[in-house]
Amino acid sequence: MQVVAVVTIREALSVVGENATSILGFNEHEQAAAFRLLLLVLLAAAAGAAAGATAAVGWQWGRAGRAESAASVAPDEAAMMRALCSKAVPAPGEVLRLQGAGFVPDVDLSGVYIRDCYEGLADVILTAPQKKFILGRLLQRPSPPPFIVWQHAFYSSSRAVCYNTKTGDTLRGEVSSFEAALMDPDTWYIADAMPPDLQTKAHLLLITSPQRSTYKELEKRGAWMLHMPPWSLEELQDCRSKLGLPVSEAFVKKCFQYGGGVVRYSLQQSAGGAAFGEDVDRLLGQLGRAVDTTSVSQVRAALADVAAQDKGPEASHRVIHIMTDGSYSVRQLEFASRWVAERFMAKAAVEDEQGLVSLVNGSDGTFRGLMHEAWMHRTLPKGGEFTIAPVKLTGGTTKLVREAEYILKLPPCKEAAFEEVVELAGERCEEGVYYKPVSACFPLVDSLLRVGGVVNLFQMTVSLNKPVHFAALEDLLGDLGLTPQQEARLIFVVPEDIYPDFKLNVKTGGSRQKKASRPSPTAPALVPRPKLCIMRAPRAQVGVRR
């Protein structure tokens, strides 16, 4: 068996194998279909000229000449494969549509959106060192893989479909009907949402939800694990637009803010034309129940062993998402959204505050960043004394250096949220109100607080260094309606273990806030406005409660 991949789909997509891959990402059945179809296009592309052959009824394969149960013509699947073979390989951002055929068994799909990561994952799967087919050769060689076999949970567990790339035949039957094909090491075998038959020498791709019971046998065989990243907001909006989905841009944005990059939240509204607010409330109810049934100990166990997430309740997949990098081999856990993180933290502070404090202080990686931000959103509005160090430009250079520390006193304050910073322009930014943007992706700042006439802009980070974009900051202050005479501070809030070595550096280039903006000024003209500071965030402690 040459396991190419086990792809798990739900909020995750997985792929496993020795020659195996396990892709864990965030979507639904539609994403599994999209990735599977893209691979079918890649695998069948070289067979386009032969794809129009007439299917042979009663095509039988046997072992040592012994006839097995006959397979029958699969007309819908045959039409799909003919259509796929006639298509060019779709590029990221394109929509794959079929003329004169449907997506089987995903008959409700009118088209599938091709994400950037599909191409990257397909390259990894098809060009892995263990494979004899590299992508370029696969698409150019005169003879493609002889057979493509796939199973789907839509069919019974013992049935499969086989496409013969040489004759164009597409047949459906018992898995045993295709034994000869499955014992051919050049065959590609795709299992969707069900454990595959392991008695095979074919390249094996498993697409399934993140349930260990489905892919555990492949994992035991040394499966190579890859992971699919969650959808970005930009991808969701592009998909919505290009597929003509009946959901608004505002709805997609709102769902992303609450549930993260999960398609079934952002791109599906209720049947019957439920109101925008009703669908958002329904999502919040689902997420809230998921958070309320997730304990600190479950989160800690998942962080200690990311595989443990697959063993937990389904709710945990709504609370914690899997992140990766460009290699698709790194697997890190992160809360689905800032809203989920803050709700979890509020619940845990009541039920298991000691456990929460331990989790905040002991986490790392991307998970630590969101935990740190959520904790500081609880801490800063409470008020208190905080150690900060001003940072200034050295004369005639762009080097930022730290100056002597002092204590900043913040009063207890109420909290409010805003969509756009212009909502806080001028006197609308009230004294003693801790403002937090609704979107966690808001550029430059994570919160604002006006105290004694000074506007404090907070940016939470767990990085060892951060760039300071002066041109973008000038735009932000302009949107806030601040005059050159009004004082503002940009405060980078970092954990106390990072604080001693944390550094700021000058970023040059245009504004992040606006598409067209003046370039950053040259070093002699740089006047840091707002003032720059670094705050030492003390370790989380029991008793810090809202």
DOVOMAR-367594 format. One line per 4 residues: number of its first residue (from 1); for each residue x, y, z of C-alpha. Coordinates in steps of 0.05 Angstrom, whole numbers. Example, Ala and Ser with C-alpha at 12.3 -4.5 7.8 and 13.67 -1.06 7.14 Angstrom:
% DOVOMAR-367594
1	246,-90,156  273,-21,143
% end
This chain:
% DOVOMAR-367594
1	0,0,0  25,69,-18  -17,114,25  -17,182,-7
5	-64,216,41  -119,212,91  -160,274,84  -206,289,142
9	-263,338,131  -310,373,178  -275,430,211  -214,392,188
13	-184,355,130  -134,298,139  -88,255,100  -45,196,123
17	6,146,100  76,117,94  71,141,24  12,171,61
21	-12,240,77  -61,266,129  -92,333,115  -130,366,171
25	-162,432,154  -229,467,163  -288,458,120  -342,413,106
29	-364,362,57  -358,414,0  -284,424,14  -272,349,12
33	-308,347,-54  -268,405,-82  -201,375,-63  -221,306,-87
37	-245,334,-154  -181,374,-163  -140,311,-154  -185,274,-202
41	-172,329,-254  -97,324,-242  -96,249,-245  -141,244,-306
45	-114,304,-345  -66,262,-386  -121,214,-404  -166,266,-438
49	-156,237,-508  -179,168,-485  -236,191,-441  -290,186,-494
53	-286,111,-502  -351,72,-492  -358,38,-425  -356,-38,-425
57	-415,-70,-390  -398,-128,-343  -323,-110,-340  -294,-162,-292
61	-228,-170,-258  -206,-232,-221  -149,-260,-182  -110,-314,-219
65	-164,-318,-272  -221,-327,-221  -281,-283,-237  -304,-236,-182
69	-372,-202,-177  -384,-161,-239  -382,-86,-239  -434,-46,-277
73	-432,17,-317  -437,80,-275  -468,130,-323  -468,191,-277
77	-396,179,-255  -376,166,-327  -406,233,-349  -369,267,-292
81	-302,236,-311  -311,255,-384  -326,326,-363  -267,328,-315
85	-220,301,-368  -241,357,-416  -225,411,-365  -159,447,-356
89	-130,442,-287  -165,499,-249  -121,552,-218  -130,577,-146
93	-188,626,-142  -224,594,-201  -290,557,-198  -292,486,-227
97	-358,474,-264  -379,416,-307  -418,419,-373  -468,363,-384
101	-451,327,-319  -459,334,-244  -411,325,-187  -424,254,-163
105	-446,240,-109  -446,315,-92  -504,328,-138  -524,392,-101
109	-459,426,-121  -463,474,-181  -389,488,-177  -329,482,-130
113	-283,538,-110  -208,522,-115  -169,549,-56  -96,567,-57
117	-79,511,-9  -109,458,-55  -54,470,-106  -1,469,-52
121	-27,406,-21  -35,372,-88  37,389,-105  60,359,-39
125	19,296,-48  37,285,-121  111,305,-116  128,272,-50
129	196,236,-52  162,169,-41  119,176,-104  141,153,-172
133	95,205,-204  115,278,-198  63,328,-219  98,352,-282
137	108,282,-308  38,261,-288  7,315,-332  56,306,-390
141	72,232,-393  37,194,-450  8,142,-403  -28,166,-340
145	-43,124,-278  -79,62,-306  -137,65,-257  -169,114,-209
149	-213,80,-156  -255,118,-106  -303,101,-50  -352,148,-17
153	-394,142,45  -454,158,1  -448,87,-25  -446,25,18
157	-380,12,52  -364,-45,5  -377,-9,-61  -331,33,-103
161	-323,66,-171  -265,53,-218  -243,96,-277  -199,64,-329
165	-156,120,-358  -138,80,-420  -208,61,-443  -250,115,-409
169	-292,61,-376  -324,82,-310  -354,25,-270  -387,17,-203
173	-387,-47,-161  -361,-83,-100  -290,-65,-80  -271,-137,-94
177	-291,-125,-167  -231,-79,-174  -179,-123,-139  -132,-125,-198
181	-133,-49,-204  -122,-40,-130  -62,-86,-132  -30,-44,-187
185	21,2,-153  7,56,-205  -67,60,-188  -95,118,-147
189	-146,98,-94  -188,154,-62  -232,138,-1  -281,192,21
193	-310,194,92  -297,120,105  -239,73,123  -208,47,59
197	-193,-25,41  -121,-35,64  -109,-95,19  -81,-53,-36
201	-15,-32,-68  -44,32,-97  -30,104,-78  -83,115,-24
205	-117,181,-8  -168,181,49  -215,240,57  -252,240,123
209	-275,280,183  -225,286,240  -246,221,272  -188,177,293
213	-230,114,283  -231,128,209  -157,137,197  -123,104,257
217	-103,42,218  -67,84,167  -35,125,221  -8,61,252
221	26,46,186  69,108,191  23,156,155  53,221,132
225	9,276,161  -8,341,125  -58,393,146  -106,440,110
229	-110,511,136  -176,545,154  -208,592,104  -188,665,106
233	-242,719,104  -217,739,35  -226,668,8  -296,663,37
237	-316,729,5  -286,710,-62  -320,642,-60  -387,675,-42
241	-381,723,-101  -357,674,-154  -407,620,-137  -463,671,-132
245	-484,646,-63  -546,678,-32  -510,706,28  -488,777,39
249	-417,803,48  -437,829,117  -464,760,137  -399,725,117
253	-358,776,155  -400,770,218  -398,694,217  -323,695,207
257	-314,740,267  -351,691,311  -337,622,283  -272,630,244
261	-258,603,175  -312,549,171  -353,546,107  -417,518,137
265	-421,579,183  -404,633,134  -432,611,67  -497,576,86
269	-559,612,110  -621,576,134  -671,551,84  -735,591,81
273	-700,659,80  -688,668,155  -668,738,174  -595,757,178
277	-599,766,253  -634,699,264  -579,661,228  -524,698,267
281	-561,684,332  -566,611,313  -491,608,301  -477,642,367
285	-522,592,401  -484,533,370  -416,563,387  -438,582,457
289	-461,511,472  -396,483,443  -355,529,488  -397,513,549
293	-384,439,541  -309,448,532  -267,446,596  -198,473,611
297	-173,402,620  -197,383,550  -161,443,520  -98,427,558
301	-100,355,536  -109,376,463  -49,423,469  -6,369,501
305	-25,320,446  -58,351,385  -82,282,366  -125,283,429
309	-170,334,395  -195,281,348  -216,239,408  -256,294,441
313	-329,313,431  -351,343,366  -360,409,402  -285,415,411
317	-276,422,335  -320,484,337  -278,514,394  -208,496,371
321	-182,498,300  -119,471,269  -69,518,238  -10,501,193
325	44,533,151  66,532,78  94,461,86  26,436,110
329	64,391,158  60,435,220  -2,425,263  -18,477,316
333	-83,489,353  -117,556,360  -184,580,385  -234,587,328
337	-239,662,339  -227,716,390  -300,713,409  -294,639,424
341	-230,650,464  -261,705,506  -324,665,520  -283,605,539
345	-240,648,585  -301,679,619  -331,610,631  -265,580,655
349	-252,639,702  -315,619,741  -310,543,736  -234,530,739
353	-196,595,749  -133,560,773  -134,516,711  -145,576,666
357	-87,614,697  -42,554,686  -66,549,614  -52,623,600
361	17,620,630  36,553,600  12,559,528  58,574,469
365	57,585,394  -3,614,359  -48,590,416  -10,633,465
369	-21,695,424  -97,690,426  -96,670,500  -52,730,516
373	-97,778,479  -160,750,511  -129,753,580  -107,825,571
377	-177,844,547  -200,820,615  -143,852,653  -136,923,625
381	-209,945,635  -202,926,708  -149,980,716  -86,980,758
385	-13,998,754  29,973,696  103,980,680  117,1011,613
389	180,1034,577  179,1091,526  213,1077,459  243,1133,418
393	281,1143,353  355,1157,361  378,1221,329  385,1219,254
397	370,1144,249  311,1098,244  334,1057,304  283,1053,361
401	313,1049,431  280,1037,498  283,1089,553  273,1087,629
405	211,1052,654  154,1084,692  87,1064,721  23,1076,681
409	-40,1079,723  -105,1059,689  -173,1067,721  -228,1014,722
413	-272,1027,661  -332,1002,623  -325,966,556  -353,979,487
417	-343,952,416  -335,987,349  -336,966,276  -296,1023,245
421	-247,1070,279  -283,1131,251  -339,1115,299  -292,1140,354
425	-270,1204,320  -265,1266,364  -307,1268,426  -341,1203,409
429	-280,1169,440  -305,1176,511  -261,1182,572  -254,1118,612
433	-284,1070,561  -245,1010,538  -260,1003,464  -248,938,427
437	-257,926,352  -310,875,334  -261,843,284  -200,809,312
441	-166,826,245  -170,901,256  -103,931,235  -53,965,281
445	-91,962,347  -128,912,391  -162,963,436  -166,1037,454
449	-173,1073,521  -176,1148,533  -150,1169,601  -135,1241,623
453	-143,1265,551  -90,1216,526  -112,1163,476  -78,1097,491
457	-75,1048,433  -60,977,455  -30,923,412  -23,854,444
461	33,809,420  76,750,440  128,761,386  199,781,402
465	196,841,355  144,882,319  148,933,262  122,1004,272
469	88,1032,210  89,1107,220  50,1124,157  -7,1077,176
473	-7,1105,247  -14,1175,220  -75,1152,180  -104,1119,242
477	-96,1182,284  -128,1222,228  -188,1175,228  -193,1186,303
481	-196,1261,291  -134,1275,334  -96,1339,323  -20,1344,327
485	-28,1375,395  -68,1317,424  -27,1263,458  -32,1190,438
489	7,1128,458  16,1063,421  29,1011,475  55,942,456
493	31,895,511  77,835,518  84,778,569  135,790,623
497	181,734,599  185,768,530  188,839,556  264,843,570
501	283,824,498  224,854,460  244,902,405  210,950,357
505	235,968,288  214,1019,236  172,993,178  175,1032,113
509	124,1033,57  52,1055,46  -5,1054,96  -39,991,118
513	-103,1028,131  -114,1058,62  -98,1035,-8  -65,1100,-28
517	-23,1137,23  40,1178,28  104,1137,37  136,1134,106
521	179,1196,118  254,1192,117  291,1183,182  305,1257,199
525	231,1275,190  205,1217,231  168,1244,291  137,1186,329
529	64,1204,335  35,1170,375  88,1159,428  113,1088,430
533	115,1046,493  124,974,514  82,947,571  103,888,615
537	42,844,623  47,807,689  36,732,691  -37,712,698
541	-58,704,770  -118,676,807  -164,733,827  -162,774,762
545	-235,770,746  -287,813,713
% end
